[in-house]
Amino acid sequence: MKIHKRLAALLLALTLCFGFTATAYAHDVPDMDRTGSISARMLYDGKAVGGGSMILYRAGDISENDGNYSFTLTDGFAASGASLANISDPALAKSLADYAKANNLSGTPVVIGDDGTVKVQSLRLGLYLVVQDKAADGFEAVSPFLVSVPMFENGSYVYDVNAEPKLSALTKTPVTDPGTSGGGSSSGGSSSGSGSSGAAGTLPQTGQLNWPIPVLSAAGLCLFFLGWMLRYSRQRKAYEA
């Protein structure tokens, strides 16, 4: 009786052990025979932003080691020496983008539709670098980013990946009024506004001219002498009469 109990306990322990082992290793693996896609939609304040273009680079290949999958740099990016341990690091995406530009690496150009959407299909599995080479009017180019195809989510691999790039509007440089500069001193350039002169210390013209002053003075003297002569002539005639 005791032997049967011990045997049953041993069988139960083995069953539990193998059960946990099977559960631990029963995870999804990528299907290397499949292809994937990358989709993105350009949005700003909830509204679609169309226009511009992107370049897609294949930066990493999928490698397998004892059931563990990771990325290794493709031949084009191998000389960069970048580490793909943390593909979500923005600095990694920027460094790879700078390397691609400096070394004139070829990628796949993609045009962003008028509805702000872009989709690239039939992609080999791997790690992709997305760089916006032309921004939409009124917006800055989105920062480079990396997309894993497939992407591991909730215990399984997703082969059609949706990216959500962040858009930023261009900031306008404020225009300052030259007349409101502090201290009242000139900054080295003259104002081009109406009513100002090009030389410092001179007053703007207001339409009054100086030339009538001597003319009016001379005319006044002439009238004074003319009136004096007429008065003298009358007094002389009266005296002679």
C-alpha atoms as an extended CHARMM CRD file, in Angstrom:
* protein
*
       241  EXT
         1         1  MET       CA              0.0000000000        0.0000000000        0.0000000000  PROA      1               0.0000000000
         2         2  LYS       CA              2.8030000000        2.3610000000        0.9050000000  PROA      2               0.0000000000
         3         3  ILE       CA              4.5890000000        1.4680000000       -2.3530000000  PROA      3               0.0000000000
         4         4  HSD       CA              1.5340000000        2.4470000000       -4.4000000000  PROA      4               0.0000000000
         5         5  LYS       CA              1.2630000000        5.7600000000       -2.5590000000  PROA      5               0.0000000000
         6         6  ARG       CA              4.9170000000        6.5240000000       -3.1340000000  PROA      6               0.0000000000
         7         7  LEU       CA              4.6190000000        5.6180000000       -6.8210000000  PROA      7               0.0000000000
         8         8  ALA       CA              1.5500000000        7.7750000000       -7.2090000000  PROA      8               0.0000000000
         9         9  ALA       CA              3.3260000000       10.6820000000       -5.5040000000  PROA      9               0.0000000000
        10        10  LEU       CA              6.3430000000       10.2290000000       -7.8180000000  PROA      10              0.0000000000
        11        11  LEU       CA              4.1420000000       10.1460000000      -10.9220000000  PROA      11              0.0000000000
        12        12  LEU       CA              2.3330000000       13.2710000000       -9.7440000000  PROA      12              0.0000000000
        13        13  ALA       CA              5.6230000000       15.0870000000       -9.1590000000  PROA      13              0.0000000000
        14        14  LEU       CA              6.9080000000       14.0900000000      -12.5970000000  PROA      14              0.0000000000
        15        15  THR       CA              3.6600000000       15.1700000000      -14.2130000000  PROA      15              0.0000000000
        16        16  LEU       CA              3.8010000000       18.5680000000      -12.5330000000  PROA      16              0.0000000000
        17        17  CYS       CA              7.4480000000       18.9730000000      -13.4020000000  PROA      17              0.0000000000
        18        18  PHE       CA              6.9760000000       18.1680000000      -17.0640000000  PROA      18              0.0000000000
        19        19  GLY       CA              3.8210000000       20.2500000000      -17.1220000000  PROA      19              0.0000000000
        20        20  PHE       CA              5.6320000000       23.3650000000      -15.8960000000  PROA      20              0.0000000000
        21        21  THR       CA              8.4840000000       22.7130000000      -18.3020000000  PROA      21              0.0000000000
        22        22  ALA       CA              6.1260000000       22.4290000000      -21.2530000000  PROA      22              0.0000000000
        23        23  THR       CA              4.3440000000       25.6120000000      -20.1990000000  PROA      23              0.0000000000
        24        24  ALA       CA              7.6380000000       27.4910000000      -19.8660000000  PROA      24              0.0000000000
        25        25  TYR       CA              8.7800000000       26.5620000000      -23.3750000000  PROA      25              0.0000000000
        26        26  ALA       CA              5.4300000000       26.7360000000      -25.1360000000  PROA      26              0.0000000000
        27        27  HSD       CA              5.9330000000       30.2750000000      -26.4730000000  PROA      27              0.0000000000
        28        28  ASP       CA              5.3100000000       31.5930000000      -29.9440000000  PROA      28              0.0000000000
        29        29  VAL       CA              8.1610000000       31.6500000000      -32.4390000000  PROA      29              0.0000000000
        30        30  PRO       CA              8.3440000000       33.8430000000      -35.5550000000  PROA      30              0.0000000000
        31        31  ASP       CA              7.3630000000       32.2500000000      -38.8250000000  PROA      31              0.0000000000
        32        32  MET       CA             10.3610000000       32.9960000000      -41.0090000000  PROA      32              0.0000000000
        33        33  ASP       CA              8.4280000000       32.0750000000      -44.1510000000  PROA      33              0.0000000000
        34        34  ARG       CA              5.9820000000       34.9590000000      -43.6730000000  PROA      34              0.0000000000
        35        35  THR       CA              6.2650000000       38.5770000000      -44.7100000000  PROA      35              0.0000000000
        36        36  GLY       CA              5.0510000000       41.6060000000      -42.8320000000  PROA      36              0.0000000000
        37        37  SER       CA              4.0170000000       45.2360000000      -43.3050000000  PROA      37              0.0000000000
        38        38  ILE       CA              4.5190000000       48.6390000000      -41.7040000000  PROA      38              0.0000000000
        39        39  SER       CA              1.6830000000       51.1630000000      -41.5650000000  PROA      39              0.0000000000
        40        40  ALA       CA              1.7500000000       54.7030000000      -40.2200000000  PROA      40              0.0000000000
        41        41  ARG       CA             -0.6280000000       57.6350000000      -40.0720000000  PROA      41              0.0000000000
        42        42  MET       CA              0.5450000000       61.1950000000      -39.6430000000  PROA      42              0.0000000000
        43        43  LEU       CA             -1.7030000000       63.0030000000      -37.1780000000  PROA      43              0.0000000000
        44        44  TYR       CA             -1.5290000000       66.4090000000      -35.5010000000  PROA      44              0.0000000000
        45        45  ASP       CA             -4.1430000000       67.3920000000      -32.9220000000  PROA      45              0.0000000000
        46        46  GLY       CA             -6.2430000000       64.4690000000      -34.1290000000  PROA      46              0.0000000000
        47        47  LYS       CA             -6.1970000000       65.6300000000      -37.7640000000  PROA      47              0.0000000000
        48        48  ALA       CA             -4.4990000000       63.8620000000      -40.6510000000  PROA      48              0.0000000000
        49        49  VAL       CA             -1.4590000000       65.5840000000      -42.1740000000  PROA      49              0.0000000000
        50        50  GLY       CA             -0.6790000000       64.6280000000      -45.7570000000  PROA      50              0.0000000000
        51        51  GLY       CA              2.4080000000       65.2830000000      -47.8240000000  PROA      51              0.0000000000
        52        52  GLY       CA              6.0770000000       64.5330000000      -47.4910000000  PROA      52              0.0000000000
        53        53  SER       CA              8.0070000000       61.3060000000      -47.9000000000  PROA      53              0.0000000000
        54        54  MET       CA             10.0030000000       58.7290000000      -45.9630000000  PROA      54              0.0000000000
        55        55  ILE       CA             12.8740000000       56.3290000000      -46.5760000000  PROA      55              0.0000000000
        56        56  LEU       CA             12.7820000000       52.7800000000      -45.2550000000  PROA      56              0.0000000000
        57        57  TYR       CA             16.0780000000       51.0220000000      -44.4540000000  PROA      57              0.0000000000
        58        58  ARG       CA             16.4480000000       47.3790000000      -43.4440000000  PROA      58              0.0000000000
        59        59  ALA       CA             18.8480000000       47.7380000000      -40.5230000000  PROA      59              0.0000000000
        60        60  GLY       CA             18.6570000000       44.3390000000      -38.8060000000  PROA      60              0.0000000000
        61        61  ASP       CA             18.2820000000       40.6490000000      -39.6030000000  PROA      61              0.0000000000
        62        62  ILE       CA             16.5950000000       38.1430000000      -37.2840000000  PROA      62              0.0000000000
        63        63  SER       CA             18.9610000000       35.6390000000      -35.7350000000  PROA      63              0.0000000000
        64        64  GLU       CA             18.1230000000       32.5880000000      -33.5830000000  PROA      64              0.0000000000
        65        65  ASN       CA             20.2000000000       31.1170000000      -30.7720000000  PROA      65              0.0000000000
        66        66  ASP       CA             18.8620000000       28.1400000000      -28.8130000000  PROA      66              0.0000000000
        67        67  GLY       CA             15.2720000000       29.2340000000      -29.3230000000  PROA      67              0.0000000000
        68        68  ASN       CA             15.9870000000       32.8850000000      -28.5340000000  PROA      68              0.0000000000
        69        69  TYR       CA             15.4760000000       35.4450000000      -31.2800000000  PROA      69              0.0000000000
        70        70  SER       CA             17.2800000000       38.7560000000      -31.6370000000  PROA      70              0.0000000000
        71        71  PHE       CA             18.4520000000       41.2270000000      -34.2760000000  PROA      71              0.0000000000
        72        72  THR       CA             21.8830000000       41.5660000000      -35.8400000000  PROA      72              0.0000000000
        73        73  LEU       CA             22.9910000000       44.4450000000      -38.0520000000  PROA      73              0.0000000000
        74        74  THR       CA             22.6240000000       43.9890000000      -41.8050000000  PROA      74              0.0000000000
        75        75  ASP       CA             25.6880000000       44.1920000000      -44.0420000000  PROA      75              0.0000000000
        76        76  GLY       CA             24.9420000000       47.8230000000      -44.8340000000  PROA      76              0.0000000000
        77        77  PHE       CA             24.9200000000       48.8660000000      -41.1690000000  PROA      77              0.0000000000
        78        78  ALA       CA             27.4540000000       46.3690000000      -39.8070000000  PROA      78              0.0000000000
        79        79  ALA       CA             30.3420000000       48.8520000000      -39.8980000000  PROA      79              0.0000000000
        80        80  SER       CA             28.3980000000       51.2690000000      -37.6810000000  PROA      80              0.0000000000
        81        81  GLY       CA             29.0860000000       49.0300000000      -34.6970000000  PROA      81              0.0000000000
        82        82  ALA       CA             25.7290000000       49.9400000000      -33.1590000000  PROA      82              0.0000000000
        83        83  SER       CA             24.1970000000       47.7330000000      -30.4910000000  PROA      83              0.0000000000
        84        84  LEU       CA             20.6530000000       46.5200000000      -31.1090000000  PROA      84              0.0000000000
        85        85  ALA       CA             20.0790000000       45.5230000000      -27.4980000000  PROA      85              0.0000000000
        86        86  ASN       CA             17.5440000000       48.3320000000      -26.9970000000  PROA      86              0.0000000000
        87        87  ILE       CA             15.7900000000       49.0750000000      -30.2620000000  PROA      87              0.0000000000
        88        88  SER       CA             13.3650000000       51.4870000000      -28.5650000000  PROA      88              0.0000000000
        89        89  ASP       CA             16.1750000000       53.9480000000      -27.7860000000  PROA      89              0.0000000000
        90        90  PRO       CA             15.6960000000       57.1400000000      -29.8860000000  PROA      90              0.0000000000
        91        91  ALA       CA             19.4480000000       57.7500000000      -29.8100000000  PROA      91              0.0000000000
        92        92  LEU       CA             20.0170000000       54.4250000000      -31.5740000000  PROA      92              0.0000000000
        93        93  ALA       CA             17.6070000000       55.3320000000      -34.3790000000  PROA      93              0.0000000000
        94        94  LYS       CA             19.2510000000       58.7370000000      -34.8210000000  PROA      94              0.0000000000
        95        95  SER       CA             22.7610000000       57.2850000000      -34.9180000000  PROA      95              0.0000000000
        96        96  LEU       CA             21.7090000000       54.7410000000      -37.5550000000  PROA      96              0.0000000000
        97        97  ALA       CA             20.0190000000       57.4870000000      -39.5870000000  PROA      97              0.0000000000
        98        98  ASP       CA             23.1760000000       59.6170000000      -39.4360000000  PROA      98              0.0000000000
        99        99  TYR       CA             25.2310000000       56.6070000000      -40.5110000000  PROA      99              0.0000000000
       100       100  ALA       CA             22.9020000000       55.8860000000      -43.4540000000  PROA      100             0.0000000000
       101       101  LYS       CA             23.1360000000       59.4920000000      -44.6260000000  PROA      101             0.0000000000
       102       102  ALA       CA             26.9040000000       59.7450000000      -44.2000000000  PROA      102             0.0000000000
       103       103  ASN       CA             27.4720000000       56.5160000000      -46.1290000000  PROA      103             0.0000000000
       104       104  ASN       CA             24.8200000000       57.0860000000      -48.8210000000  PROA      104             0.0000000000
       105       105  LEU       CA             23.0160000000       53.8580000000      -48.0260000000  PROA      105             0.0000000000
       106       106  SER       CA             20.1220000000       53.0220000000      -50.3110000000  PROA      106             0.0000000000
       107       107  GLY       CA             16.6260000000       52.6010000000      -48.9310000000  PROA      107             0.0000000000
       108       108  THR       CA             13.0510000000       52.3350000000      -50.1320000000  PROA      108             0.0000000000
       109       109  PRO       CA             11.3790000000       55.7330000000      -50.7270000000  PROA      109             0.0000000000
       110       110  VAL       CA              7.7800000000       55.9650000000      -49.5800000000  PROA      110             0.0000000000
       111       111  VAL       CA              5.3630000000       58.8260000000      -50.3460000000  PROA      111             0.0000000000
       112       112  ILE       CA              2.9090000000       59.8900000000      -47.6320000000  PROA      112             0.0000000000
       113       113  GLY       CA             -0.6360000000       60.0960000000      -48.9750000000  PROA      113             0.0000000000
       114       114  ASP       CA             -2.9050000000       63.1160000000      -48.8340000000  PROA      114             0.0000000000
       115       115  ASP       CA             -4.7980000000       61.3940000000      -46.0240000000  PROA      115             0.0000000000
       116       116  GLY       CA             -1.5980000000       61.1860000000      -43.9790000000  PROA      116             0.0000000000
       117       117  THR       CA             -1.2790000000       57.4100000000      -44.2970000000  PROA      117             0.0000000000
       118       118  VAL       CA              1.6110000000       55.3180000000      -45.5300000000  PROA      118             0.0000000000
       119       119  LYS       CA              1.9260000000       51.5320000000      -45.7970000000  PROA      119             0.0000000000
       120       120  VAL       CA              4.7340000000       49.2900000000      -46.9960000000  PROA      120             0.0000000000
       121       121  GLN       CA              3.8250000000       45.6660000000      -47.6240000000  PROA      121             0.0000000000
       122       122  SER       CA              5.5880000000       42.3850000000      -48.4090000000  PROA      122             0.0000000000
       123       123  LEU       CA              8.5170000000       43.1460000000      -46.1100000000  PROA      123             0.0000000000
       124       124  ARG       CA             11.0410000000       40.4960000000      -45.1190000000  PROA      124             0.0000000000
       125       125  LEU       CA             11.1550000000       39.9620000000      -41.3930000000  PROA      125             0.0000000000
       126       126  GLY       CA             13.7140000000       42.1480000000      -39.6870000000  PROA      126             0.0000000000
       127       127  LEU       CA             14.4010000000       45.5000000000      -38.0680000000  PROA      127             0.0000000000
       128       128  TYR       CA             13.5590000000       48.5850000000      -40.1420000000  PROA      128             0.0000000000
       129       129  LEU       CA             14.7600000000       52.1650000000      -39.8080000000  PROA      129             0.0000000000
       130       130  VAL       CA             12.2580000000       54.8520000000      -40.8690000000  PROA      130             0.0000000000
       131       131  VAL       CA             13.6010000000       58.3010000000      -41.7600000000  PROA      131             0.0000000000
       132       132  GLN       CA             11.4770000000       61.2000000000      -43.0070000000  PROA      132             0.0000000000
       133       133  ASP       CA             13.4850000000       62.9290000000      -45.7160000000  PROA      133             0.0000000000
       134       134  LYS       CA             10.7680000000       65.4480000000      -46.6440000000  PROA      134             0.0000000000
       135       135  ALA       CA              8.3580000000       66.9170000000      -44.1230000000  PROA      135             0.0000000000
       136       136  ALA       CA              4.8210000000       68.1070000000      -44.7950000000  PROA      136             0.0000000000
       137       137  ASP       CA              4.3330000000       71.8430000000      -45.2840000000  PROA      137             0.0000000000
       138       138  GLY       CA              4.2810000000       73.6400000000      -41.9440000000  PROA      138             0.0000000000
       139       139  PHE       CA              5.6790000000       70.7020000000      -39.9760000000  PROA      139             0.0000000000
       140       140  GLU       CA              9.0350000000       69.4510000000      -38.8190000000  PROA      140             0.0000000000
       141       141  ALA       CA             10.3410000000       66.0940000000      -40.0000000000  PROA      141             0.0000000000
       142       142  VAL       CA              9.5610000000       63.3510000000      -37.5100000000  PROA      142             0.0000000000
       143       143  SER       CA             12.5080000000       61.8780000000      -35.6230000000  PROA      143             0.0000000000
       144       144  PRO       CA             13.9450000000       58.6340000000      -37.0450000000  PROA      144             0.0000000000
       145       145  PHE       CA             12.4900000000       55.4990000000      -35.4590000000  PROA      145             0.0000000000
       146       146  LEU       CA             12.9190000000       51.7230000000      -35.5770000000  PROA      146             0.0000000000
       147       147  VAL       CA             10.1730000000       49.1890000000      -36.3000000000  PROA      147             0.0000000000
       148       148  SER       CA             10.4140000000       45.4620000000      -35.5900000000  PROA      148             0.0000000000
       149       149  VAL       CA              8.7200000000       43.1490000000      -38.0890000000  PROA      149             0.0000000000
       150       150  PRO       CA              7.2140000000       41.0960000000      -36.5710000000  PROA      150             0.0000000000
       151       151  MET       CA              6.5010000000       42.7290000000      -33.2130000000  PROA      151             0.0000000000
       152       152  PHE       CA              6.0200000000       40.6040000000      -30.1110000000  PROA      152             0.0000000000
       153       153  GLU       CA              2.8360000000       41.5990000000      -28.2630000000  PROA      153             0.0000000000
       154       154  ASN       CA              0.8000000000       39.7860000000      -25.5970000000  PROA      154             0.0000000000
       155       155  GLY       CA              2.6510000000       36.5150000000      -26.0370000000  PROA      155             0.0000000000
       156       156  SER       CA              2.4310000000       36.3310000000      -29.8340000000  PROA      156             0.0000000000
       157       157  TYR       CA              4.0190000000       37.8680000000      -32.9280000000  PROA      157             0.0000000000
       158       158  VAL       CA              2.2340000000       40.5510000000      -34.9590000000  PROA      158             0.0000000000
       159       159  TYR       CA              3.3340000000       40.7600000000      -38.5790000000  PROA      159             0.0000000000
       160       160  ASP       CA              1.3560000000       43.8260000000      -39.6430000000  PROA      160             0.0000000000
       161       161  VAL       CA              2.8250000000       46.5750000000      -37.4910000000  PROA      161             0.0000000000
       162       162  ASN       CA              1.2800000000       50.0120000000      -36.9610000000  PROA      162             0.0000000000
       163       163  ALA       CA              3.6420000000       52.8860000000      -36.1580000000  PROA      163             0.0000000000
       164       164  GLU       CA              2.5980000000       56.1750000000      -34.5730000000  PROA      164             0.0000000000
       165       165  PRO       CA              5.1300000000       58.9000000000      -35.3820000000  PROA      165             0.0000000000
       166       166  LYS       CA              4.8480000000       62.1690000000      -33.4570000000  PROA      166             0.0000000000
       167       167  LEU       CA              4.3810000000       65.3340000000      -35.5030000000  PROA      167             0.0000000000
       168       168  SER       CA              5.5270000000       68.8060000000      -34.4570000000  PROA      168             0.0000000000
       169       169  ALA       CA              4.4690000000       72.0470000000      -36.1350000000  PROA      169             0.0000000000
       170       170  LEU       CA              7.1200000000       74.5200000000      -37.2060000000  PROA      170             0.0000000000
       171       171  THR       CA              7.6230000000       77.3370000000      -34.7070000000  PROA      171             0.0000000000
       172       172  LYS       CA              7.4400000000       80.8310000000      -36.1830000000  PROA      172             0.0000000000
       173       173  THR       CA             10.1680000000       83.3080000000      -35.2340000000  PROA      173             0.0000000000
       174       174  PRO       CA              8.5200000000       86.3140000000      -33.4980000000  PROA      174             0.0000000000
       175       175  VAL       CA              8.9350000000       89.6460000000      -35.2760000000  PROA      175             0.0000000000
       176       176  THR       CA             10.0100000000       92.4180000000      -32.9090000000  PROA      176             0.0000000000
       177       177  ASP       CA              9.3390000000       96.1160000000      -33.4270000000  PROA      177             0.0000000000
       178       178  PRO       CA             12.6750000000       97.9570000000      -33.9080000000  PROA      178             0.0000000000
       179       179  GLY       CA             11.2150000000      100.9660000000      -32.1050000000  PROA      179             0.0000000000
       180       180  THR       CA             10.6930000000       98.9920000000      -28.9100000000  PROA      180             0.0000000000
       181       181  SER       CA             14.3040000000       97.8800000000      -28.4410000000  PROA      181             0.0000000000
       182       182  GLY       CA             15.5350000000       98.4420000000      -24.9250000000  PROA      182             0.0000000000
       183       183  GLY       CA             17.7820000000      101.3600000000      -23.9420000000  PROA      183             0.0000000000
       184       184  GLY       CA             16.9180000000      103.5200000000      -26.9390000000  PROA      184             0.0000000000
       185       185  SER       CA             20.2870000000      102.7640000000      -28.5410000000  PROA      185             0.0000000000
       186       186  SER       CA             20.8690000000      101.6790000000      -32.1120000000  PROA      186             0.0000000000
       187       187  SER       CA             21.6780000000       97.9980000000      -32.7130000000  PROA      187             0.0000000000
       188       188  GLY       CA             23.8750000000       98.7170000000      -35.7230000000  PROA      188             0.0000000000
       189       189  GLY       CA             21.1870000000       98.8010000000      -38.4070000000  PROA      189             0.0000000000
       190       190  SER       CA             18.8690000000      101.5780000000      -39.4640000000  PROA      190             0.0000000000
       191       191  SER       CA             15.1430000000      101.1000000000      -39.6510000000  PROA      191             0.0000000000
       192       192  SER       CA             13.5460000000      100.8210000000      -43.0650000000  PROA      192             0.0000000000
       193       193  GLY       CA             10.1920000000      102.1460000000      -41.8980000000  PROA      193             0.0000000000
       194       194  SER       CA              8.5880000000      105.2760000000      -43.3830000000  PROA      194             0.0000000000
       195       195  GLY       CA              9.5360000000      108.6580000000      -41.8860000000  PROA      195             0.0000000000
       196       196  SER       CA             12.9910000000      107.6280000000      -40.6370000000  PROA      196             0.0000000000
       197       197  SER       CA             16.3660000000      108.7890000000      -41.8440000000  PROA      197             0.0000000000
       198       198  GLY       CA             19.4450000000      106.7330000000      -42.4790000000  PROA      198             0.0000000000
       199       199  ALA       CA             21.7610000000      108.8380000000      -40.2810000000  PROA      199             0.0000000000
       200       200  ALA       CA             21.6560000000      108.7130000000      -36.5310000000  PROA      200             0.0000000000
       201       201  GLY       CA             20.7110000000      111.9390000000      -34.6920000000  PROA      201             0.0000000000
       202       202  THR       CA             18.7450000000      113.5430000000      -37.5360000000  PROA      202             0.0000000000
       203       203  LEU       CA             15.0640000000      114.3400000000      -37.2310000000  PROA      203             0.0000000000
       204       204  PRO       CA             12.4810000000      113.0860000000      -39.6840000000  PROA      204             0.0000000000
       205       205  GLN       CA             11.0930000000      115.5910000000      -42.1450000000  PROA      205             0.0000000000
       206       206  THR       CA              7.5300000000      116.7280000000      -41.4260000000  PROA      206             0.0000000000
       207       207  GLY       CA              6.8340000000      118.7150000000      -44.6240000000  PROA      207             0.0000000000
       208       208  GLN       CA              7.9270000000      122.1870000000      -43.3000000000  PROA      208             0.0000000000
       209       209  LEU       CA             10.7550000000      123.8030000000      -45.2620000000  PROA      209             0.0000000000
       210       210  ASN       CA             13.1730000000      126.5920000000      -44.1860000000  PROA      210             0.0000000000
       211       211  TRP       CA             13.4990000000      128.5590000000      -47.4630000000  PROA      211             0.0000000000
       212       212  PRO       CA             10.3540000000      130.8870000000      -47.0300000000  PROA      212             0.0000000000
       213       213  ILE       CA             11.7770000000      132.5660000000      -43.9140000000  PROA      213             0.0000000000
       214       214  PRO       CA             14.3770000000      134.8930000000      -45.5680000000  PROA      214             0.0000000000
       215       215  VAL       CA             12.0190000000      135.5900000000      -48.4770000000  PROA      215             0.0000000000
       216       216  LEU       CA              9.2430000000      136.7110000000      -46.1370000000  PROA      216             0.0000000000
       217       217  SER       CA             11.7040000000      138.7980000000      -44.1220000000  PROA      217             0.0000000000
       218       218  ALA       CA             12.9170000000      140.6260000000      -47.2260000000  PROA      218             0.0000000000
       219       219  ALA       CA              9.3490000000      141.1790000000      -48.4090000000  PROA      219             0.0000000000
       220       220  GLY       CA              8.4450000000      142.6100000000      -45.0170000000  PROA      220             0.0000000000
       221       221  LEU       CA             11.3560000000      145.0650000000      -45.1380000000  PROA      221             0.0000000000
       222       222  CYS       CA             10.3950000000      146.1480000000      -48.6530000000  PROA      222             0.0000000000
       223       223  LEU       CA              6.8130000000      146.8310000000      -47.5710000000  PROA      223             0.0000000000
       224       224  PHE       CA              8.0660000000      148.7540000000      -44.5330000000  PROA      224             0.0000000000
       225       225  PHE       CA             10.2940000000      151.0240000000      -46.6560000000  PROA      225             0.0000000000
       226       226  LEU       CA              7.5510000000      151.4390000000      -49.2570000000  PROA      226             0.0000000000
       227       227  GLY       CA              5.0790000000      152.5350000000      -46.5770000000  PROA      227             0.0000000000
       228       228  TRP       CA              7.6440000000      154.8610000000      -45.0250000000  PROA      228             0.0000000000
       229       229  MET       CA              8.3930000000      156.4840000000      -48.3870000000  PROA      229             0.0000000000
       230       230  LEU       CA              4.6940000000      156.9760000000      -49.1590000000  PROA      230             0.0000000000
       231       231  ARG       CA              4.1710000000      158.6170000000      -45.7680000000  PROA      231             0.0000000000
       232       232  TYR       CA              7.2310000000      160.8460000000      -46.2420000000  PROA      232             0.0000000000
       233       233  SER       CA              6.0610000000      161.8860000000      -49.6920000000  PROA      233             0.0000000000
       234       234  ARG       CA              2.6370000000      162.9010000000      -48.3500000000  PROA      234             0.0000000000
       235       235  GLN       CA              4.1340000000      164.9000000000      -45.5020000000  PROA      235             0.0000000000
       236       236  ARG       CA              6.4590000000      166.7570000000      -47.9020000000  PROA      236             0.0000000000
       237       237  LYS       CA              3.6210000000      167.6920000000      -50.2680000000  PROA      237             0.0000000000
       238       238  ALA       CA              1.5870000000      168.9590000000      -47.3740000000  PROA      238             0.0000000000
       239       239  TYR       CA              4.4870000000      171.0920000000      -46.1330000000  PROA      239             0.0000000000
       240       240  GLU       CA              5.1650000000      172.5820000000      -49.5870000000  PROA      240             0.0000000000
       241       241  ALA       CA              1.5090000000      173.5190000000      -50.0000000000  PROA      241             0.0000000000
